[in-house]
């Protein structure tokens, strides 16, 4: 294998594929990036056995071939080379050594056999559709914060994506809060399997599509999902589990309805919660029909209160407590001019939504304060 390519393009691609590599893995080959040069293209791939990221970029290939080298080491080398440099990469087959050269810099890295590199292999993907990258970003951003991190309830460690009444729906919950987002069902998605996309795959896809302006091709089977865009392909196993009946926890009878400016409300919560201590960072909301008073107290630090005017006078009068971080996760995602909150009683879940956008809906469980 022998090739030459632009340092900047190689650095960008290596930065994108290395996100899947485990720094402290116990299987040496999983710390490596697969490099395959053929037909004027260098292909890069990394995997952790559950998730695979592949990139392709143009290169001057004078001798085709493939090998694997340590991903982080290669990225650090290329990252530290001068911007705009030309990088020459050559494999010494007999010694299993790859030489990386740019100007007067020369590095030699040990290789592992290509045959040892586990390729995820997508297999057949009967469901295929496209989503605008901007819409996929919104879908992820409106739901990912509610994914669980508890390994005991592994089936909550992702976003549940499914078809619902002719719409594409995404749901995430950790048992304390729930986020739901709906979008028009893309052409080709009718009859799609209901799937749980794992947390790591969600995070990697979101990073990779940050600057993507076009379409994302989504392919699905009952066990795997593939996202393809630009010159990148991410393939992931799906969570093999049953997502709970989330509609049962979405309240329908909450009759105490208030609206607030989400930016003023979020800023006030953030300031007052500075006093809160412990994991819950509890704050209390006191509704009096005209304002909501946000309060927090700590035996050691002191206390804090702040009032925020309601969007319009409301008969709702009650006191209810919330985890400040959970509340901020929701209020900071409301892009409209008003956030609507539907309360039941102090022990019942509260419904939150953007008053100007019905696509997203949130449910938050209260705390005792």
C-alpha positions in Angstrom: 0.0 0.0 0.0 1.3 3.4 -1.0 -0.5 6.7 -1.2 -0.3 10.4 -0.8 -3.0 12.9 0.3 -3.8 16.2 1.9 -3.0 16.5 5.6 -6.1 18.7 6.4 -8.5 16.2 4.8 -6.9 13.3 6.5 -7.0 15.0 9.9 -10.7 15.8 9.6 -11.6 12.3 8.6 -9.5 10.7 11.4 -11.2 13.1 14.0 -14.6 11.9 12.8 -13.9 8.1 12.9 -12.0 8.0 16.1 -15.1 8.8 18.2 -16.0 5.2 18.3 -12.6 3.9 19.5 -12.4 2.9 23.1 -9.3 4.3 24.8 -9.0 1.6 27.4 -10.3 -1.4 25.5 -9.0 -4.9 26.1 -9.0 -6.0 22.5 -6.0 -4.5 20.7 -7.5 -4.5 17.2 -10.4 -2.3 18.3 -7.9 0.5 19.1 -6.9 0.5 15.4 -8.3 2.2 12.3 -8.7 0.1 9.2 -7.1 1.9 6.2 -7.9 0.6 2.7 -6.4 2.4 -0.4 -7.9 1.6 -3.8 -9.2 3.3 -6.9 -8.0 6.8 -5.9 -9.8 6.6 -2.5 -8.6 6.1 1.1 -11.3 4.4 3.2 -11.0 4.6 7.0 -13.1 2.6 9.4 -13.3 2.1 13.2 -15.5 -0.1 15.3 -16.3 -1.2 18.9 -18.2 -4.3 17.7 -21.6 -2.5 18.2 -20.9 0.7 16.2 -18.9 1.3 13.1 -17.9 4.6 11.4 -16.5 4.6 7.9 -15.1 7.6 6.0 -13.7 7.9 2.4 -11.5 10.7 1.0 -9.6 11.2 -2.2 -6.0 10.2 -2.4 -3.2 9.5 -4.9 -2.9 5.8 -4.7 0.2 4.4 -6.3 -0.1 0.9 -4.7 -3.4 -0.5 -3.5 -3.6 -2.3 -0.2 -4.9 -2.3 3.4 -3.7 -2.4 7.0 -4.7 -1.3 10.5 -2.8 1.2 12.7 -3.5 2.7 16.2 -6.2 5.3 15.6 -5.4 7.8 18.3 -1.7 7.7 17.6 -2.3 8.3 13.9 -4.7 11.1 14.5 -2.2 12.8 16.9 0.6 12.5 14.4 -1.5 14.0 11.5 -3.0 16.7 13.7 0.4 18.0 14.7 1.7 18.1 11.1 1.8 21.5 9.4 -1.5 22.7 7.9 -1.6 22.2 4.1 1.2 19.5 4.2 1.2 16.6 1.9 1.2 13.2 3.7 2.8 10.1 2.3 1.8 6.8 3.7 3.5 3.5 2.8 3.1 -0.1 4.2 6.1 -2.3 4.5 4.4 -5.7 4.1 7.3 -7.8 5.3 7.8 -5.9 8.6 4.2 -4.9 9.3 5.2 -1.3 9.6 3.4 1.8 8.2 5.6 4.8 7.4 4.0 8.3 7.6 6.0 11.1 6.1 5.4 14.8 5.7 8.3 17.1 4.8 11.1 16.2 7.1 8.9 14.4 9.6 8.8 10.6 9.5 6.9 8.2 11.7 6.8 4.4 11.8 3.8 2.7 13.3 3.2 -1.0 14.0 0.3 -2.7 12.2 -2.1 -5.4 13.1 -3.5 -7.8 10.4 -6.5 -6.6 8.4 -8.0 -10.1 8.9 -8.4 -9.4 12.6 -10.4 -6.3 12.1 -14.1 -7.0 12.9 -16.4 -5.6 10.3 -19.9 -5.0 11.5 -21.6 -5.9 8.2 -24.9 -4.3 7.8 -26.7 -7.1 6.0 -30.0 -6.5 4.4 -31.7 -3.2 5.3 -35.3 -3.4 4.0 -36.5 0.0 5.2 -34.7 3.0 3.6 -35.6 6.7 3.6 -34.0 10.1 3.7 -34.2 12.9 6.2 -32.9 16.4 5.9 -29.8 16.7 8.2 -31.4 19.8 9.8 -34.5 17.8 10.8 -32.4 14.9 12.1 -30.5 17.3 14.3 -33.7 18.7 15.7 -35.1 15.2 16.3 -32.0 14.3 18.3 -31.7 17.6 20.2 -35.3 17.5 21.4 -35.0 14.0 22.8 -31.5 12.8 23.6 -31.2 14.6 27.0 -33.9 12.3 28.4 -32.1 9.0 27.5 -31.3 6.9 30.5 -27.7 6.1 31.6 -28.7 3.2 33.9 -27.3 0.0 32.5 -29.9 -2.1 34.5 -32.7 -0.6 32.3 -30.7 -1.0 29.0 -33.9 -0.6 26.9 -34.1 3.0 28.0 -30.5 3.8 26.9 -31.4 5.2 23.6 -34.1 6.9 21.4 -37.2 4.9 20.5 -37.9 5.7 16.8 -41.2 4.4 15.3 -44.1 5.2 13.1 -47.2 6.5 14.9 -50.4 7.4 13.1 -48.6 8.3 9.9 -45.9 10.3 11.6 -42.3 9.6 12.5 -42.0 9.7 16.3 -38.9 9.7 18.5 -39.2 9.2 22.3 -36.7 9.0 25.1 -37.2 8.6 28.9 -35.2 7.8 32.0 -38.2 7.4 34.2 -37.9 10.9 35.7 -38.6 12.8 32.4 -39.8 12.0 28.9 -39.2 13.8 25.6 -41.3 13.2 22.5 -40.8 14.6 19.0 -42.8 14.1 15.8 -42.0 14.8 12.2 -43.7 14.0 8.9 -43.2 10.4 7.9 -40.5 10.3 5.2 -41.2 8.5 1.9 -40.2 4.9 2.3 -40.6 4.8 6.0 -44.1 3.4 6.1 -44.2 0.0 7.8 -40.7 0.6 9.4 -39.8 -1.5 12.4 -39.9 0.2 15.8 -36.3 0.5 16.9 -34.2 1.8 19.9 -31.1 3.6 18.6 -28.4 3.3 21.3 -27.1 6.3 23.2 -23.6 6.1 21.8 -24.8 5.9 18.2 -27.1 8.9 18.8 -24.2 10.9 20.2 -21.9 10.0 17.3 -24.5 10.7 14.6 -25.3 14.1 16.2 -21.6 15.1 16.1 -21.1 13.9 12.6 -24.0 15.7 11.1 -23.3 19.0 12.8 -22.1 20.7 9.6 -24.0 18.6 7.1 -26.4 20.6 5.0 -27.9 17.9 2.7 -29.9 14.7 3.2 -29.1 11.8 5.5 -29.9 8.3 4.1 -31.4 6.1 6.9 -31.5 2.3 6.4 -33.1 0.0 8.9 -33.5 -3.6 9.7 -34.8 -5.2 12.9 -31.3 -5.3 14.4 -29.3 -2.6 12.8 -29.4 1.0 11.6 -27.2 2.8 9.1 -26.8 6.6 8.5 -25.1 7.7 5.3 -24.3 11.3 4.4 -21.5 13.1 2.6 -18.6 10.6 2.6 -19.5 9.1 6.0 -21.4 5.9 6.9 -22.3 5.0 10.5 -23.7 1.6 11.2 -24.9 0.5 14.6 -26.6 -2.4 16.3 -29.9 -1.6 17.8 -30.9 -2.2 21.4 -32.6 -5.6 21.6 -35.3 -4.8 24.1 -38.9 -3.6 24.4 -39.5 0.1 25.0 -42.2 0.7 27.7 -45.7 2.0 26.9 -44.7 5.6 27.3 -48.1 7.0 26.4 -49.4 5.8 29.8 -47.2 8.4 31.6 -48.3 11.4 29.4 -50.9 13.2 31.5 -54.2 14.2 29.9 -56.2 15.8 32.7 -53.8 18.5 34.0 -56.0 21.5 34.3 -53.7 24.2 35.8 -52.2 25.8 32.6 -49.6 28.6 32.6 -47.4 30.2 30.0 -44.1 31.9 30.5 -41.2 33.4 28.6 -38.8 30.4 28.3 -35.7 32.5 28.3 -36.6 34.5 31.4 -37.8 31.4 33.1 -34.6 29.4 32.3 -32.3 32.2 33.4 -34.2 32.5 36.7 -34.1 28.8 37.4 -30.3 28.8 36.6 -29.6 31.6 39.0 -31.8 30.3 41.9 -30.5 26.7 41.6 -27.0 27.9 42.4 -28.0 27.6 46.0 -29.3 24.0 45.6 -27.1 21.1 46.7 -27.0 17.4 46.2 -27.8 15.4 43.1 -31.3 16.6 42.7 -30.6 20.4 42.7 -34.2 20.9 43.8 -36.1 24.1 43.2 -39.7 24.9 44.3 -42.2 26.7 42.0 -44.9 28.7 43.8 -47.8 29.7 41.5 -50.1 32.5 42.7 -52.1 33.2 39.5 -49.9 36.2 38.4 -46.3 35.1 38.9 -44.3 32.0 39.5 -41.8 32.3 42.4 -38.7 30.1 42.0 -37.0 29.3 45.3 -34.2 27.1 46.6 -32.6 26.7 50.0 -29.7 24.9 51.6 -28.9 24.6 55.3 -25.3 25.5 54.7 -25.4 27.9 51.7 -28.5 29.9 52.4 -31.6 30.6 50.2 -32.6 32.3 46.9 -35.9 33.4 45.3 -36.9 35.0 42.0 -40.2 35.9 40.5 -41.2 35.5 36.9 -44.4 37.0 35.5 -46.8 34.6 33.8 -47.6 35.1 30.2 -51.2 35.8 31.1 -53.1 35.6 34.4 -54.0 32.1 35.3 -56.1 30.6 38.1 -53.4 28.1 38.9 -52.3 28.3 42.5 -50.0 25.6 43.9 -46.5 24.7 45.0 -44.4 22.0 43.3 -40.8 21.0 43.2 -38.5 19.9 40.4 -34.9 18.8 39.7 -33.5 22.1 38.4 -31.2 20.4 35.8 -34.1 18.4 34.4 -36.2 21.5 34.2 -33.5 23.5 32.4 -32.9 20.6 30.0 -36.5 21.2 28.8 -36.9 25.0 29.0 -33.7 25.7 27.2 -34.9 23.7 24.2 -38.0 25.7 23.7 -37.4 28.1 20.7 -40.8 29.8 20.7 -41.9 32.9 22.6 -43.8 31.0 25.3 -43.5 27.7 27.1 -46.7 26.1 28.2 -46.9 24.1 31.5 -49.9 21.9 32.3 -49.9 21.0 36.0 -52.0 18.5 37.8 -51.3 18.2 41.6 -47.9 18.5 43.3 -47.3 14.8 43.0 -48.4 14.3 39.4 -46.3 14.6 36.3 -46.2 18.0 34.6 -46.6 18.4 30.8 -44.4 21.0 29.1 -44.4 22.1 25.5 -43.5 25.0 23.2 -46.7 27.0 22.9 -45.9 27.7 19.2 -44.8 24.2 18.2 -46.7 21.0 18.8 -43.9 18.8 17.4 -42.2 18.4 20.7 -43.7 17.4 24.1 -42.1 16.9 27.5 -43.2 15.2 30.7 -41.4 15.9 34.0 -41.9 14.1 37.3 -42.0 16.4 40.4 -39.8 16.2 43.5 -40.7 16.6 47.2 -39.2 19.8 48.5 
